[in-house]
């Protein structure tokens, strides 16, 4: 897993560095800039989904899904990063204690 994270980080930085190196930053079209800005969250989401769901859905843990749902809700309500992580952690722990 660590090798995958490092590989994705290297690919992400290479892609982000390629734009300014190859093209003058002011001439990058807005749609291309939007794609480059969307790459890190997309890579992170892909790694998160593969970690949570596992191979063919074999590793689905309801407590993790509950924690992720709380994280999404708190983040959508504009909670800070620290508050969001704590809320997700608390939801996961409570789910495991209750169920």
N, C-alpha and C positions, 0 to 999 in steps of 0.2 A: 504494500500500500504506500509506503514511504517513497519508493522509487517512482510510483505513478504520480504522486503529488509533485515530486521534484521535476519529473519530466514535463508535466503540465505547466509548472511554473516557468521552466526554461522556454517552452514553446510560446507561452503567453508573452514573456519579455522579448523574445525574438520577433514576434509579430508586431508588438508595440514599437520596437526599435526600428523595424524595417520602414515604417511610414516616414518618420522624419529623416531617415538616412537617404531614402530613395526619392522623396518628393519634398519640395518646399512646403512646410506645414500650412502656410496660408492658402496653398493651392489644392489642398485635399478637399474633395467635395464633401458636403455635409452627410450624405448617406454612407460614404465610406468611413467617415469619422464615427458615425453611429455604430457601424459594425465593429470597428476596433474597440470602441468603448464597451460594447456588449459582450465581448469575448471572455473577460475574466468571470463575470457572473454566470455565464453559460457553462464554462468549464467547471466551476465550483458546483453548480447545480447537477451537472452530469456525474461528478464524483460522489456527491451526496446521495443521489438517487441510487447509484450502483451499490453504495455502501449500505443504505437502509433496506433496499429491496432484496439485494443479493441475486444470485444466479437463478433466473426464472421464478422469482418471488419466493425463494426458499428461506430467506432470512428476515421475513417481515416480522417486526416486533411491535405490537400494539402500543406499548409504552413509549417507544421512540416516535411513532406516528402521532401520538397525543402531544408529546413535547414539541414536535415540529409544527403542529397545528396552532399551539399556543404561541410559538415563536412568530409564525406568520401573522397571527392576529395582533400581537403586541407591536410588531414592526409596522403593520398597516395603520395602527393607531399612533404612529410616530413616537414609539418608545425608543429610548436610546439603546445603543448596543449592549451596554452592561445590563440594563434592566431587561432587555429582550432575552439575553442569555440566561440570566437568573430565573426569569419566568419559565423558560423552556426546561431548565434543569428542575425547577420545583414541580412542574407538571409531570415530568417523567418520573421523578421520585414518588410523587403522590400516586400516580397510576400504578406503579409497581407495588406500593404498600397496600393499596385498596384492592387491586385485582390480583 
